[in-house]
Amino acid sequence: MEFLRIFDSNYPERLKAGYIINAPKIFELFWPLISPFLSARTLSKVQILGGSRDQWRLKLKESIDFYQLPSDLGGSNTTQHYFSNQLGVSILTLPRAPQYPPEDFTTVDVPAGKRFLLSFSLSAGNRITWNFKTDSHDIGFEFTKNGKGMFPYAKADAHIIVQDGLVDVVEDDSYTLVFDNTYSRYRSKTLHYVICIDGENVAS
């Protein structure tokens, strides 16, 4: 509480906006204890977004561009969680994959209840990039190293905006792009994707 008081008194404009999503029930108990220590100015910048996943995603996209939001929050960024502000100032930003032309995409059908996997043996120093989109509805996505996820699993809105990702490989291993449709019981997904390793399109 003392830290919040000092921070708010001495650095009042450090926060442009704050969004609290998927807050657990216990948050409802702690927030009334914390909020009195924040100024009205700071409190006005904080939004607690309840309701459904679709509702808070829409709210986030009112002030944050698709391209800057991680895929698990409704954006297009499948591999990093750092943002740039409107003045072009970035914090810990990483390179982003290029947007590939439509003619470079390969199309597959991912049946209901199934996953589509693309695996590659990569060496340290390789750069792998990708774009993907669907004709309709979202699709689950994960990038794994030797079976373990490197980034948060996301139900990506690939039917709304092309998803992209870039990884600079630092360790020799097996890497897999996982397109997950296991949560759909009856609906297949038409997936279009491009994968490049060191700038070369990899046909699969």
Residue pairs with C-beta under 8 A, 6 or more apart in sequence:
1 33
1 34
1 37
4 34
4 37
4 38
5 37
7 14
8 37
8 38
8 39
8 42
12 39
12 41
12 42
15 42
15 45
15 46
16 45
16 85
17 45
17 46
17 47
17 63
18 45
18 46
18 47
19 46
19 47
19 49
19 56
19 59
19 60
20 27
20 46
20 47
20 48
20 49
21 49
21 56
21 60
21 73
22 56
23 48
23 50
31 48
35 43
38 46
47 59
49 55
49 56
49 59
49 60
50 56
57 73
57 74
57 157
58 74
60 69
60 73
60 74
61 69
61 74
61 75
64 75
64 83
65 75
66 74
66 75
66 76
66 160
66 161
67 75
67 76
67 77
67 161
68 75
68 77
68 83
68 84
69 75
69 76
69 77
69 83
70 77
70 78
70 80
70 81
70 152
70 154
71 77
71 78
71 141
71 154
71 156
71 157
71 163
72 152
72 153
72 154
72 155
72 156
74 157
75 161
76 161
76 162
76 163
76 164
77 96
77 164
77 165
78 130
78 141
78 143
78 151
78 154
78 156
78 163
78 164
78 165
79 94
79 143
79 150
79 151
79 165
79 166
79 167
80 93
80 94
80 96
80 151
82 90
82 91
82 92
82 93
82 94
83 90
83 91
83 93
84 90
84 91
84 93
94 166
95 166
95 168
96 164
96 166
97 129
97 130
97 131
97 164
97 165
97 166
98 129
98 164
99 131
99 162
99 164
100 131
100 194
100 196
104 194
104 201
105 131
105 133
105 192
105 193
105 194
106 192
106 193
106 194
106 203
106 204
107 190
107 191
107 192
108 116
108 190
108 191
108 193
109 188
109 189
109 190
109 191
110 116
110 139
110 179
110 181
110 188
110 189
110 190
110 191
111 181
111 188
112 181
112 184
112 185
112 186
112 187
112 188
113 181
113 182
113 184
113 185
114 181
114 182
115 178
115 179
115 180
115 181
115 182
116 178
116 179
116 181
116 191
117 176
117 177
117 178
117 179
118 176
118 177
118 179
118 193
118 195
118 204
119 174
119 175
119 176
119 177
120 128
120 174
120 175
120 176
120 195
120 197
120 202
121 172
121 173
121 174
121 175
122 128
122 169
122 172
122 173
122 174
122 175
122 197
123 169
123 172
124 169
124 170
124 171
124 172
125 169
126 168
126 169
126 197
126 198
127 166
127 167
127 168
127 169
127 197
127 198
127 199
128 166
128 167
128 169
128 175
128 195
128 196
128 197
129 164
129 165
129 166
129 167
129 195
129 196
130 164
130 165
130 166
130 177
130 193
130 194
130 195
130 196
131 162
131 163
131 164
131 193
131 194
132 139
132 141
132 156
132 158
132 162
132 163
132 179
132 191
132 192
132 193
132 194
133 158
133 159
133 161
133 162
133 163
133 191
133 192
133 193
134 158
134 159
134 189
134 190
134 191
134 192
135 159
135 189
135 190
135 192
136 159
136 189
136 190
137 159
137 184
137 187
137 189
138 155
138 156
138 157
138 158
138 159
139 155
139 156
139 158
139 179
139 180
139 181
139 189
139 191
140 153
140 154
140 155
140 156
140 178
140 179
140 180
140 181
140 182
140 183
141 153
141 154
141 155
141 156
141 158
141 163
141 177
141 178
141 179
141 180
142 149
142 151
142 153
142 154
142 177
142 178
142 180
143 149
143 150
143 151
143 165
143 167
143 175
143 176
143 177
143 178
144 150
144 175
144 176
144 178
145 171
145 173
145 174
145 175
146 173
146 174
147 176
150 167
153 180
155 183
156 163
158 191
167 175
169 175
177 193
177 195
179 189
179 191
179 193
181 187
181 188
181 189
194 201
195 201
195 202
195 204
196 202
